[in-house]
Amino acid sequence: MLEEFSEEVRGALAQATQTLKNNQFKEPSIEAVSLVANALKLNKISLYLNYNKALSNSEQFAISKLLARRLNHEPLEYLTGYVNFMGLDFMIEPPVLIPRPETEVLVETLVEVARDKKNPIIFDIGTGCGAIGIASLKFLPNARVYASDIIDLRLARRNAIKLKVSERIRFLRGDLLHPFFEESCGKGKADFIVSNPPYIPSSEIPSLQPEIRFFESHTALDGGEDGLFFIRELIKTSVVKLKKSGMLLLEISPEQADTVKKEALKYFESVDFIKDFFGRTRVFLAKYPKLKKS
Ligand SMILES: C[S@@+](CC[C@H](N)C(=O)[O-])C[C@H]1O[C@@H](n2cnc3c(N)ncnc32)[C@H](O)[C@@H]1O
């Protein structure tokens, strides 16, 4: 393929690939194409279609600048400004968490259980760039989402507009379920509460790979001493905000499953787990909230 590019584009791709390879990046040629395309303000397909072009000084400079940032371990998605999640292109920018492939299992599970509901109401807690709520709406045409986060929600709002679901999603800023007690959200209760909360134990943050540790927000990652702070809070409080037949769906780390199950059975009648594509327990599902008699 490389021989089909102009000499200059070919040279830039070969140099970027080699430099990334020398620095132990795992997919040097794939990353090089993304970096060069982005520096030339093209998507990858347009790069292939415009391969036969000379590079200006400013284009060469843009390529070197992006390559230097990548060598500094800035995530590729922050450099290109896009991440593909559930087949949809989301805009992304630092330090908002880059949606991960394993979170697609959470969305797929939600879509599966919500498909037969007539007009499901979904609360997406810790929405970040809006990935879970927005992707769910694309697959559930009659659903409505209320998406919250403690961080600024402008990026999530822009994604909702870009992906044409803004009429069915409302954004609320605040701590976990607190905004849902303050504002009226439909009848106030959800059919589904879904979240990929921060769940990494604080002590593990310093050993995460540099892409994550130095560039993504620790607010999106740090789940407290045992990683379960937000999970416990959500299990406890969601009972009050779920309809009788409601369900809580959370992304978890596989080793948290036993503790999560024990905790959840205090508040829900039934719990279940779904594995990710590597066979690791990844999604936690709790049904039938135990309602305290007042
Ligand atoms: C692991 S990220 C998930 C982001 C996005 N939902 C996804 O799956 O790509 C966790 C998210 O929870 C948010 N968050 C952290 N603490 C929060 C809190 N107290 N209340 C609401 N959201 C919080 C973070 O800002 C971050 O966006």
The ligand as a Gaussian input file, in Angstrom:
#p B3LYP/6-31G(d) Opt

LIG

0 1
 C      -15.064000       5.561000      34.045000
 S      -15.663000       7.145000      33.559000
 C      -16.983000       6.698000      32.462000
 C      -17.279000       7.710000      31.401000
 C      -18.280000       7.236000      30.357000
 N      -19.551000       6.901000      30.957000
 C      -17.727000       6.028000      29.613000
 O      -18.130000       4.903000      29.938000
 O      -16.902000       6.209000      28.730000
 C      -16.477000       7.661000      35.027000
 C      -17.232000       8.965000      34.915000
 O      -17.820000       9.247000      36.198000
 C      -17.705000      10.623000      36.453000
 N      -17.762000      10.866000      37.904000
 C      -16.772000      10.769000      38.819000
 N      -17.234000      11.084000      40.043000
 C      -18.552000      11.374000      39.893000
 C      -19.585000      11.759000      40.793000
 N      -19.346000      11.912000      42.091000
 N      -20.811000      11.986000      40.291000
 C      -21.065000      11.841000      38.965000
 N      -20.142000      11.461000      38.079000
 C      -18.893000      11.230000      38.527000
 C      -16.384000      11.015000      35.834000
 O      -16.313000      12.403000      35.617000
 C      -16.385000      10.178000      34.560000
 O      -16.941000      10.863000      33.483000

